[in-house]
Amino acid sequence: MTIPDHHLTHGERRIRAFHPHWKRLIGPVVAFVLIAAASGAVLWLIPGDWAYAGYARIATGAVAVILLTLWTFVPYLRWRNTGYVLTTHRFTISTGVLNKSTDEIPMAKVNTVSSDQTFAERLLGCGTLTVESAGERGQIVLRDIPRIQEVRSDLFRLLEDASDGDLDGR
């Protein structure tokens, strides 16, 4: 998730490294509980003396494993393999489980930083961060950023340092 130290440029320091907010895992956890309960109930309801009981149990288990993989394990892997790294020189966004995609926004290219929070997000301490840069992508919207006010403050401080030509933060 983080940038290895040998990938940092001379004088560059890691300020913050984080995943999306844990609220992204609420749906997969609820799905896990419902799938486990439903498959347990189906297994319990299958009569033991039924001729096809073994096949029904195997089919129930297979369906449960497939649903658990698609609705719980894959979203968890996506959450775990999405990382944000804020350094003194850049803001890096990396995503992907099998294929990796990395976006890097140099601090010198950032034009605007804004944040939005719903009431529920304010209670949880997360929100949506919008970073507008002079790059080819223009505007990047990052949802479910944890401790969004701290990230926003760090970004503003680093932008101010970059505009002053003080990229080391000293």
C-alpha positions as CSV (number, residue, x, y, z in Angstrom):
1,M,0.0,0.0,0.0
2,T,2.7,2.5,0.8
3,I,5.5,3.7,-1.4
4,P,8.7,1.8,-0.6
5,D,11.5,4.1,0.8
6,H,13.6,3.4,-2.3
7,H,10.9,4.9,-4.5
8,L,10.9,8.3,-2.6
9,T,12.9,11.0,-4.2
10,H,15.8,12.9,-2.5
11,G,14.3,14.9,0.4
12,E,10.8,13.4,0.1
13,R,9.1,12.3,3.3
14,R,6.0,10.2,3.8
15,I,3.4,12.2,5.6
16,R,0.4,9.9,5.7
17,A,-0.5,6.5,4.2
18,F,-4.0,5.1,4.5
19,H,-6.8,2.9,3.1
20,P,-10.4,4.1,2.3
21,H,-12.6,4.3,5.4
22,W,-13.8,1.1,7.0
23,K,-17.4,1.9,6.2
24,R,-16.8,0.4,2.8
25,L,-16.7,-3.0,4.6
26,I,-20.2,-2.7,6.2
27,G,-21.9,-4.1,3.1
28,P,-19.6,-7.1,2.8
29,V,-19.9,-7.9,6.5
30,V,-23.7,-7.8,6.3
31,A,-23.5,-10.0,3.2
32,F,-21.3,-12.4,5.0
33,V,-23.7,-12.7,8.0
34,L,-26.7,-13.1,5.7
35,I,-25.1,-15.7,3.4
36,A,-23.8,-17.7,6.4
37,A,-27.2,-17.6,8.1
38,A,-29.1,-18.5,4.9
39,S,-26.9,-21.3,4.0
40,G,-27.0,-22.6,7.6
41,A,-30.7,-22.5,7.5
42,V,-30.9,-24.3,4.2
43,L,-28.5,-27.0,5.4
44,W,-30.6,-27.5,8.6
45,L,-33.9,-27.7,6.6
46,I,-32.6,-30.4,4.2
47,P,-34.1,-33.6,5.4
48,G,-31.5,-36.2,6.3
49,D,-33.4,-39.2,4.8
50,W,-33.9,-37.5,1.4
51,A,-32.2,-39.3,-1.5
52,Y,-30.5,-36.2,-2.8
53,A,-29.6,-34.7,0.6
54,G,-25.8,-35.0,-0.1
55,Y,-26.1,-33.3,-3.5
56,A,-28.3,-30.5,-2.0
57,R,-25.7,-29.9,0.8
58,I,-22.9,-29.8,-1.8
59,A,-24.9,-27.4,-4.0
60,T,-25.8,-25.2,-1.0
61,G,-22.1,-25.1,0.1
62,A,-21.0,-24.3,-3.5
63,V,-23.5,-21.4,-3.8
64,A,-22.5,-20.1,-0.4
65,V,-18.8,-20.1,-1.3
66,I,-19.4,-18.4,-4.7
67,L,-21.6,-15.7,-3.0
68,L,-19.1,-15.2,-0.2
69,T,-16.3,-14.8,-2.7
70,L,-18.2,-12.3,-4.9
71,W,-19.9,-10.3,-2.1
72,T,-17.4,-10.4,0.7
73,F,-13.9,-11.5,-0.2
74,V,-13.6,-9.5,-3.5
75,P,-14.8,-6.2,-1.9
76,Y,-12.4,-6.8,1.0
77,L,-9.5,-7.3,-1.4
78,R,-10.4,-4.1,-3.3
79,W,-10.5,-2.2,0.0
80,R,-7.3,-3.6,1.2
81,N,-5.5,-3.0,-2.1
82,T,-6.6,0.6,-2.4
83,G,-4.1,2.9,-0.9
84,Y,-3.4,6.6,-0.6
85,V,0.0,8.0,0.2
86,L,0.7,11.6,0.9
87,T,4.3,12.7,0.7
88,T,6.0,16.1,0.8
89,H,6.2,16.0,-3.1
90,R,3.1,14.0,-4.3
91,F,-0.2,12.4,-3.6
92,T,-0.3,8.8,-4.8
93,I,-3.5,6.8,-5.3
94,S,-3.0,3.1,-6.0
95,T,-5.8,0.6,-6.7
96,G,-6.2,-2.9,-8.0
97,V,-6.1,-6.5,-6.9
98,L,-4.6,-8.4,-9.8
99,N,-3.8,-5.4,-12.0
100,K,-2.3,-2.3,-10.3
101,S,-3.2,1.2,-11.2
102,T,-1.3,4.2,-9.7
103,D,-2.0,7.9,-10.1
104,E,0.4,10.4,-8.8
105,I,-0.3,14.0,-8.4
106,P,2.7,16.3,-7.8
107,M,2.1,18.9,-5.2
108,A,3.2,21.6,-7.6
109,K,0.4,20.7,-10.0
110,V,-2.5,20.7,-7.5
111,N,-4.9,23.6,-8.2
112,T,-7.8,23.0,-5.9
113,V,-8.7,20.7,-2.9
114,S,-12.2,20.4,-1.7
115,S,-14.1,18.1,0.6
116,D,-17.7,17.0,1.1
117,Q,-19.3,15.2,4.0
118,T,-22.8,13.9,4.5
119,F,-24.1,13.9,8.1
120,A,-23.4,10.2,8.5
121,E,-19.8,10.8,7.1
122,R,-19.3,13.6,9.6
123,L,-20.2,11.2,12.4
124,L,-17.8,8.6,11.0
125,G,-15.0,11.1,10.3
126,C,-14.8,10.4,6.6
127,G,-15.8,12.1,3.4
128,T,-15.2,12.8,-0.3
129,L,-12.0,14.6,-1.3
130,T,-11.8,16.3,-4.7
131,V,-8.4,17.1,-6.0
132,E,-8.1,19.2,-9.1
133,S,-4.8,19.3,-10.8
134,A,-3.3,20.7,-14.0
135,G,-2.6,17.2,-15.2
136,E,-4.3,15.3,-18.0
137,R,-7.0,13.8,-15.7
138,G,-8.0,17.2,-14.3
139,Q,-10.2,16.3,-11.3
140,I,-9.9,13.2,-9.2
141,V,-12.8,12.4,-6.8
142,L,-11.7,10.2,-3.8
143,R,-14.6,8.8,-1.8
144,D,-14.5,7.5,1.8
145,I,-11.3,9.2,2.9
146,P,-10.8,8.6,6.6
147,R,-10.0,11.6,8.9
148,I,-10.7,13.8,5.9
149,Q,-10.1,17.1,7.8
150,E,-6.6,16.0,8.8
151,V,-5.8,14.8,5.2
152,R,-7.2,18.1,3.9
153,S,-5.1,20.1,6.4
154,D,-1.9,18.1,5.5
155,L,-2.6,18.7,1.8
156,F,-3.1,22.5,2.3
157,R,0.1,22.7,4.4
158,L,2.1,20.8,1.7
159,L,0.6,22.9,-1.1
160,E,1.6,26.0,0.8
161,D,5.2,24.6,1.2
162,A,5.3,23.7,-2.5
163,S,4.2,27.2,-3.5
164,D,6.9,28.6,-1.3
165,G,9.5,26.3,-2.9
166,D,10.0,24.5,0.4
167,L,9.3,20.8,-0.5
168,D,11.2,19.3,2.4
169,G,8.8,20.8,5.0
170,R,11.6,22.7,6.8
